[in-house]
Amino acid sequence: MNVKKRIAAILTAVLCLSVVPVPCAQAANINTISNVADGGMSHTIVLKSDGTVWGWGSNQQMQLGTSQTTDETSTPQEIEGLGNIVAVAAGYDFSAALRFDGTVYTWGGGTQSQPTAVPGLTGIVSISAGQTDLLALDYKGNVWQWTLGGTPAQVPGLSQIAVIDAGGSHYLALTLSGDVYAWGGNWDGQLGLGDTEDRTTPQKLNLRNIIDISAGQSHSVAAAYDGAVYAWGSNTYGQLGNGTTMDSPEPVKVSSISKATQVSAGNDVSLARTEDGKLYAWGYGEYGQLGTSGAKLTQSSPKAISGLPGKATFLASGVYHNMCVTENGVLYTWGRNRNYQLGNQKNSNAEVPQRAFDGVVTAENYEVDVLAGASSWAVAELEALHAKDLITPMLWSNYQNDITRAEFAHILVTLYEKVKGSSTSARGSIQFKDISGHLFESDIIKAYRLGLTNGTSDTTFSPDNPLTRQEAATLLCTFLAQIRNISIPERVTSMAYYEDAGSIADWAVPYVAYAYQENILQGSGDNFNPLNRLSREQALLIVARVVNLYNWG
């Protein structure tokens, strides 16, 4: 039931379907993969390459799109009344499909025997179905929510959303800049907010640079830009993957997983797909949903799923069964099979992947523009940074916002580690009292220990203060001095080229002069404007010039 807009390698900005009248710049576009299969409590639906939808398993609630008296079917049946479908979703006992024109159809739940258009929804690019509710994402980045047969309402407080997912009774949304929001039921801490209180409106988690999310029954999973996986909520069966069975209302890092690009969560089980097409599972495995021989009730750390011929390109979960699509368009399923939901003509559980259906869409890709919102004159240089993988998701939006001291420290650390080819330790603490628990705490510690940045006093860093031009010149030149092993001249003979040179702080003068001489950061006209704030866009352009100047990346 984990349906979302899958992002192939990195998170993006606003989705641009060819059928939706939204212009997309050609620079730095990447592809997202449509959801091509999904499972509910005891049924499975899949999207064929010809745009038709097929289903099998239980039909007790008409979730296969027919009012026929049969309660279940072991062979795939085409769901009539649909065509030109681009994505599918399965709730517990109902189903949904997204048509190419941005309209949504639902059926099942004991009330809808045939696909029925959801009124009032247009311009939709992604759908997700949970236990009772559905989510839809429109091309503007807004999220809509409703119960089957009800009227969709816009979820307040969300914008620039790129990925959505509905769980048992909680819901997740991922922004184009890698932030995660959660709302709904929270009895086991599945919202990841540090407590077990329900939320009626979305709340932001203390996570960053996330590229994929998945909501299970009472836990959640996320994949990060660096390939790590995080999980939170119920952990009765080890579904958080940290080697314990203790619940956690805050995200914890899953052990022994790297280079993950996609995650999926079912009922007490978690899965991940890595960039090389391998699958891993952990958590509850009574019915074989862990994908390995010898069904286990509890598995608290990830283990590889074997037996797939070729790479997996797509991953999804039902309640107690899972599925993937390989690069040649074949759907494989495993786990519970009481109602023939695995599609292998049997009704016995399967501990290893079973070949279920051929001809599945493997690359229903849509172009997206990661530079939406950037000024036209900045696109070329920002595109070059993206091409070199030097802009992390959290900076992929709101290009006109002021950049903060913490964000700039993050940029410098990211660039430093890219150039050096190794990570930097952030263990321990430093004397700044105002960074504890901050989203960029580890980067601030790294930047300070590397000598790339300093504080605004002996005990404060002021992480959320906007960065001024003279601060940017100082930090950037300090960074260059460290990484290139050079000295910034302390004595400046003249700065007559700036009419406002007298307003530049004494501590910043050598760095402003060096930035001018190296053509890294200069003024506008005859003034440097030292106290003016830098936007994200301006800061990234400065980094782009430095990268180009020294041929990094």
C-alpha positions in Angstrom: 0.0 0.0 0.0 3.0 2.2 -0.3 2.4 4.3 -3.4 4.4 7.4 -4.1 6.2 9.2 -6.8 9.5 7.2 -7.0 12.5 9.2 -7.7 15.2 7.4 -9.6 18.3 8.8 -8.1 17.8 12.1 -6.4 14.9 14.2 -5.1 13.4 16.8 -7.4 11.3 19.9 -7.7 7.8 20.2 -9.1 6.7 17.3 -11.4 6.0 18.1 -15.0 3.8 15.7 -16.9 3.5 16.3 -20.6 -0.3 16.3 -20.2 -0.2 19.0 -17.5 0.3 22.5 -18.8 3.3 23.4 -16.6 6.5 24.6 -18.3 9.7 22.9 -17.3 13.2 24.3 -17.9 15.5 21.9 -19.8 18.4 22.4 -17.4 19.1 19.8 -14.8 16.0 17.7 -15.5 15.9 14.2 -14.0 13.4 11.4 -14.2 10.9 10.0 -11.7 9.4 6.6 -12.0 5.6 6.0 -11.8 4.2 3.5 -9.3 3.5 0.4 -11.4 2.4 -2.1 -8.8 0.9 -2.2 -5.3 -0.7 -4.5 -2.8 -3.4 -4.2 -0.1 -4.4 -6.6 2.7 -5.0 -9.5 0.3 -5.0 -8.3 -3.3 -2.4 -7.0 -5.8 -2.8 -4.6 -8.8 -0.3 -3.9 -11.5 0.1 -1.5 -14.5 1.0 -3.0 -17.8 3.0 -1.2 -20.4 -0.1 -0.7 -22.5 -1.7 1.4 -19.8 -4.1 -1.3 -18.7 -4.5 -2.3 -15.0 -4.7 -5.9 -13.8 -5.5 -7.4 -10.4 -5.7 -10.7 -8.5 -6.3 -12.0 -5.0 -9.3 -11.2 -2.8 -12.4 -9.6 -4.3 -14.5 -9.7 -1.2 -14.8 -5.9 -1.1 -14.9 -5.5 -5.0 -11.2 -4.3 -4.9 -10.6 -6.0 -8.2 -13.1 -3.7 -9.9 -16.0 -6.2 -10.4 -19.2 -7.0 -8.6 -19.0 -10.6 -9.7 -19.9 -13.1 -6.9 -16.4 -14.6 -6.9 -14.6 -13.8 -3.7 -11.1 -14.2 -5.1 -9.2 -15.0 -8.2 -5.8 -16.7 -8.7 -5.3 -15.5 -12.2 -4.7 -11.9 -13.3 -7.9 -10.1 -14.5 -8.0 -6.8 -16.4 -9.9 -4.1 -14.5 -12.4 -2.8 -17.0 -13.2 0.8 -17.5 -9.7 2.0 -17.3 -7.2 3.1 -20.0 -4.1 5.3 -20.4 -3.2 4.7 -16.7 0.1 6.0 -15.4 0.1 4.9 -11.8 -1.8 2.6 -9.4 -2.4 2.4 -5.6 -3.9 -0.3 -3.3 -5.4 0.3 0.1 -6.4 -2.4 2.5 -9.5 -3.4 0.6 -9.8 -0.9 -2.3 -7.8 0.3 -5.2 -7.0 3.5 -7.2 -5.5 4.5 -10.5 -4.2 7.7 -11.9 -5.0 8.5 -15.5 -2.6 10.4 -17.9 -4.9 13.5 -17.8 -4.4 13.9 -14.1 -7.7 12.4 -13.0 -8.1 9.7 -10.3 -10.3 6.6 -10.2 -11.1 4.4 -7.2 -13.0 1.2 -6.6 -13.6 -1.4 -3.9 -14.1 -0.9 -0.2 -17.4 -2.8 -0.4 -19.1 0.3 -2.0 -17.7 0.8 -5.5 -17.9 -2.2 -7.8 -16.3 -0.4 -10.8 -13.7 2.3 -11.2 -15.3 5.7 -10.4 -13.8 9.1 -11.0 -13.0 11.1 -7.9 -14.8 14.4 -8.2 -12.9 17.7 -7.9 -9.4 16.3 -8.5 -7.5 17.5 -11.5 -3.8 18.0 -12.3 -2.8 15.0 -10.1 0.7 13.5 -10.6 0.9 10.9 -7.8 -1.4 8.9 -5.6 -1.2 6.8 -2.5 -3.6 4.6 -0.5 -3.5 3.6 3.1 -5.9 1.7 5.4 -8.9 4.0 4.9 -7.6 7.2 3.3 -6.0 8.2 0.0 -3.5 11.0 -0.8 -3.0 12.7 -4.1 -0.3 15.1 -5.1 -1.0 17.8 -7.7 1.5 19.3 -10.2 1.7 22.5 -8.0 3.1 20.5 -5.1 -0.1 20.5 -3.0 -1.5 17.4 -1.2 -5.1 16.2 -1.1 -6.6 13.7 1.3 -9.9 11.9 1.5 -11.6 8.6 2.6 -12.9 6.3 -0.1 -16.1 7.8 -1.5 -15.5 11.1 0.2 -14.6 14.5 -1.0 -10.9 15.4 -1.3 -9.6 18.3 0.9 -6.3 20.0 0.6 -3.9 19.2 3.4 -3.0 22.5 5.1 0.6 23.6 5.7 2.2 21.6 2.8 3.7 23.0 -0.3 6.4 22.1 -2.8 5.8 18.4 -2.1 7.5 15.8 -4.3 6.6 12.5 -2.7 3.6 11.3 -0.6 2.7 8.0 1.2 -0.2 6.8 3.3 0.2 4.2 6.0 -2.2 2.5 8.5 -3.5 5.8 9.9 -0.5 8.1 9.5 0.7 10.0 6.5 4.0 11.3 5.1 5.0 14.0 2.7 8.5 14.8 1.3 9.4 18.2 0.0 11.5 18.8 -3.0 14.3 20.0 -0.7 14.4 16.7 1.3 12.3 17.7 4.3 9.8 15.2 5.8 6.3 16.1 7.2 4.0 13.7 9.1 0.5 13.7 10.5 -2.2 11.3 11.8 -2.1 8.5 14.3 1.0 8.3 16.5 0.5 5.6 19.1 3.9 4.0 18.5 5.8 7.2 17.5 5.3 6.5 13.8 5.3 10.2 13.1 8.9 10.5 14.2 8.3 13.7 16.2 9.8 12.4 19.5 6.4 11.6 21.2 3.3 9.5 20.8 0.7 12.3 20.4 -1.5 12.3 17.3 -1.3 15.2 14.9 -4.1 16.6 12.8 -1.9 18.8 10.8 1.5 18.0 9.2 4.6 18.5 11.4 8.2 18.7 10.2 10.7 16.0 11.3 14.3 16.5 12.3 15.6 14.8 9.1 17.4 16.3 6.1 18.3 15.4 2.6 15.7 12.6 2.3 14.9 11.2 -1.1 12.2 8.6 -0.4 9.7 7.8 2.3 7.3 5.0 3.2 4.6 4.7 5.8 3.8 1.2 7.2 1.1 0.2 9.7 2.8 1.8 12.7 6.3 2.6 11.6 8.0 4.7 8.9 11.1 4.4 6.8 13.1 6.9 4.8 16.1 6.8 2.4 18.6 9.7 2.5 20.6 11.3 -0.3 23.8 9.7 1.0 22.3 6.2 0.7 21.6 5.7 4.4 18.2 4.5 5.6 16.3 5.8 8.7 13.2 4.3 10.5 11.0 5.2 13.4 7.9 4.1 15.3 7.0 0.5 16.3 9.9 -2.0 16.5 8.2 -5.1 18.0 9.6 -7.2 15.2 12.8 -5.3 14.5 11.3 -3.3 11.7 13.5 -0.3 12.5 16.5 -2.3 11.6 18.9 -1.1 14.3 19.5 -4.5 15.9 16.9 -4.0 18.7 13.2 -4.4 19.3 12.7 -1.2 21.1 10.2 1.4 19.7 11.6 4.8 18.8 9.5 8.0 18.3 12.5 9.6 16.6 14.3 8.4 13.5 17.1 5.9 14.0 19.7 4.8 11.4 19.2 1.3 10.0 22.3 -0.8 10.3 24.4 -2.1 7.4 22.5 -0.4 4.5 24.2 1.9 2.1 23.5 3.3 -1.3 19.7 3.0 -0.9 17.5 4.7 -3.4 14.0 3.4 -2.5 12.3 2.1 0.7 9.0 0.4 1.3 7.1 -0.5 4.5 4.3 -3.0 5.1 2.8 -4.3 8.3 5.9 -4.5 10.7 8.3 -5.1 7.8 10.7 -2.8 6.0 12.5 -3.1 2.7 15.1 -1.1 0.7 16.4 -1.2 -2.8 20.0 -0.1 -3.5 21.3 1.7 -6.6 22.7 -1.6 -7.9 19.2 -3.2 -7.9 19.6 -5.3 -4.8 16.8 -5.7 -2.2 17.1 -5.9 1.6 14.4 -6.7 4.2 14.0 -6.7 8.0 11.3 -6.9 10.6 8.3 -9.3 10.6 8.6 -12.4 8.5 6.1 -15.0 9.7 4.6 -15.4 6.2 7.8 -15.2 4.2 7.7 -11.5 3.6 11.5 -11.2 4.4 12.2 -12.9 1.1 14.6 -15.6 2.4 14.1 -19.3 3.1 13.2 -20.2 6.7 10.5 -17.8 7.7 11.4 -15.7 10.8 9.1 -14.0 13.2 11.7 -11.3 14.0 14.7 -10.0 12.0 16.2 -6.8 13.5 18.8 -6.1 10.9 18.7 -6.0 7.1 19.4 -9.1 5.1 19.6 -9.4 1.3 16.8 -11.0 -0.7 18.1 -13.5 -3.2 16.7 -15.3 -6.1 15.9 -12.4 -8.4 17.1 -12.8 -12.0 18.3 -9.4 -12.8 18.1 -6.0 -11.0 15.0 -4.7 -9.3 13.9 -1.4 -10.6 10.8 -0.9 -8.4 9.7 -2.0 -5.0 6.4 -2.0 -3.1 4.6 -3.6 -0.2 1.1 -4.8 0.6 0.2 -5.5 4.2 1.8 -9.0 4.5 3.2 -9.4 1.0 5.8 -7.6 -1.1 6.6 -7.1 -4.7 9.3 -5.8 -7.1 9.7 -5.3 -10.8 12.9 -6.4 -12.5 14.6 -4.5 -15.4 12.9 -6.8 -18.0 9.4 -5.9 -16.8 8.6 -9.0 -14.7 6.7 -8.7 -11.4 7.9 -10.9 -8.5 6.0 -11.3 -5.3 6.6 -13.0 -1.9 5.0 -13.3 1.5 1.4 -14.1 2.5 -0.7 -15.8 -0.1 -3.9 -17.0 1.6 -6.1 -15.3 -1.0 -3.8 -15.8 -4.1 -2.5 -12.3 -3.8 1.0 -13.4 -5.0 -0.4 -14.2 -8.4 1.5 -17.5 -8.8 -1.6 -19.7 -9.1 -1.2 -21.0 -5.5 -2.6 -20.0 -2.2 0.4 -21.0 0.0 2.8 -18.5 1.4 6.1 -17.9 -0.4 9.4 -17.3 1.4 11.3 -16.3 -1.8 10.3 -14.2 -4.7 7.8 -15.8 -7.2 7.4 -14.8 -10.8 3.8 -13.4 -11.0 3.3 -11.2 -14.1 5.0 -10.1 -17.2 4.8 -6.9 -19.3 4.9 -4.5 -16.4 5.9 -0.9 -17.1 9.6 -0.6 -16.2 10.4 3.0 -16.9 7.3 5.2 -17.0 9.4 8.3 -16.5 8.4 11.9 -16.2 10.8 14.8 -16.5 11.1 17.2 -13.6 13.1 20.3 -13.2 15.3 20.6 -10.1 16.0 24.3 -10.9 12.4 25.5 -10.7 12.4 28.9 -9.1 16.0 29.8 -10.0 16.7 33.0 -11.9 17.3 32.5 -15.6 20.7 34.1 -15.4 21.7 31.6 -12.7 20.5 28.4 -14.4 23.7 27.5 -16.3 26.0 27.7 -13.3 23.5 25.9 -11.0 23.1 23.2 -13.7 26.9 22.6 -13.6 26.8 22.1 -9.8 23.9 19.6 -10.2 25.8 17.8 -12.9 28.7 17.4 -10.5 26.4 16.3 -7.6 27.4 19.3 -5.5 24.0 20.5 -4.4 22.2 18.4 -1.8 18.4 18.2 -1.8 17.9 20.7 1.0 19.1 23.5 -1.2 17.0 22.4 -4.3 14.2 24.9 -3.6 13.5 28.4 -2.4 16.5 29.7 -4.3 15.6 33.3 -3.5 15.5 32.8 0.3 18.4 34.2 2.4 21.0 31.5 3.1 21.8 31.0 6.7 25.2 30.5 8.4 24.3 26.9 9.1 23.4 26.2 5.4 26.6 27.8 4.2 28.6 25.6 6.6 26.8 22.7 5.1 27.8 23.7 1.6 31.4 24.1 2.6 31.6 20.7 4.3 29.9 19.0 1.4 32.4 20.6 -1.1 35.3 19.8 1.2 34.4 16.1 1.5 33.7 15.9 -2.3 37.1 17.4 -3.1 39.0 15.3 -0.5 37.0 12.2 -1.4 36.4 11.2 2.2 34.0 11.9 5.0 34.8 14.0 8.1 34.0 12.9 11.7 31.5 14.9 13.6 31.9 13.1 16.9 32.0 15.0 20.1 30.9 18.5 20.8 32.1 22.1 20.5 31.6 25.1 22.7 28.7 26.6 20.8 25.6 26.4 23.0 23.0 27.2 20.3 23.6 24.3 17.9 22.5 21.3 20.0 19.8 19.4 18.2 20.0 21.7 15.2 19.4 20.1 11.8 23.0 21.1 10.7 24.7 20.4 14.1 27.0 17.8 12.6 28.0 20.0 9.7 28.7 22.9 12.0 30.9 20.7 14.1 32.7 19.5 11.1 33.2 22.9 9.6 34.6 24.3 12.9 37.0 21.4 13.4 38.2 21.7 9.8 38.8 25.4 10.4 36.3 26.4 7.7 34.1 28.5 10.0 33.9 30.3 13.3 31.2 31.5 15.7 29.6 34.8 16.3 31.0 34.7 19.8 32.9 32.2 22.0 29.8 30.3 22.8 27.4 31.0 19.9 27.3 30.1 16.3 23.9 31.8 15.4 23.1 29.0 12.9 19.9 30.5 11.6 21.2 34.0 11.1 21.2 35.2 7.5 24.7 35.2 6.0 26.1 38.6 5.0 28.3 39.2 2.1 31.4 40.0 4.3 30.8 36.8 6.3 30.5 34.8 3.0 33.8 36.2 1.8 35.5 35.4 5.1 34.2 31.8 5.3 34.8 31.1 1.6 38.4 32.4 1.7 39.0 30.5 4.9 37.8 27.4 3.2 40.1 28.0 0.3 43.1 28.5 2.6 42.4 25.2 4.2 41.7 23.0 1.2 44.5 24.6 -1.0 47.0 25.1 1.8 47.5 28.8 1.1 47.7 31.9 3.3 45.3 34.8 3.0 47.5 38.0 3.2 46.6 39.9 6.4 47.8 43.2 5.1 45.7 45.0 2.5 47.4 48.0 0.8 44.3 49.4 -0.9 40.6 48.8 -1.4 39.9 52.0 -3.2 37.9 50.0 -5.8 35.0 49.9 -3.3 33.5 53.2 -2.3 32.0 51.6 0.8 35.3 50.0 1.9 35.2 51.9 5.2 32.0 50.0 6.2 33.7 46.6 5.8 34.5 45.1 9.2 38.2 45.0 10.1 38.1 41.2 10.5 36.6 40.8 7.0 38.9 43.2 5.1 41.7 40.6 4.1 39.1 38.1 2.9 37.0 40.6 1.0 40.2 41.8 -0.7 41.3 38.2 -1.6 37.8 37.4 -2.9 38.0 40.4 -5.2 41.5 39.6 -6.5 40.6 35.9 -7.2 37.3 36.9 -8.8 35.3 34.8 -6.4 33.0 37.3 -4.7 32.9 40.9 -5.9 30.7 43.9 -5.4 28.0 45.4 -7.5 29.3 48.5 -9.3 31.5 50.6 -7.0 30.2 49.1 -3.7 30.7 45.8 -1.9 27.6 46.1 0.3 29.2 44.1 3.2 26.0 43.8 5.3 23.7 42.8 2.5 22.3 39.3 2.8 23.1 36.5 0.3 20.3 34.4 -1.2 20.7 30.6 -1.6 21.0 31.3 -5.3 23.8 33.8 -4.9 25.7 31.6 -2.5 25.5 28.6 -4.8 26.7 30.7 -7.7 29.8 31.7 -5.7 30.5 28.0 -5.0 30.0 27.3 -8.7 32.6 29.8 -9.6 35.1 28.4 -7.1 34.4 24.8 -8.4 35.0 26.0 -12.0 38.1 28.1 -11.0 39.9 25.1 -9.5 38.3 22.5 -11.7 36.8 20.5 -8.9 34.2 17.8 -9.3 
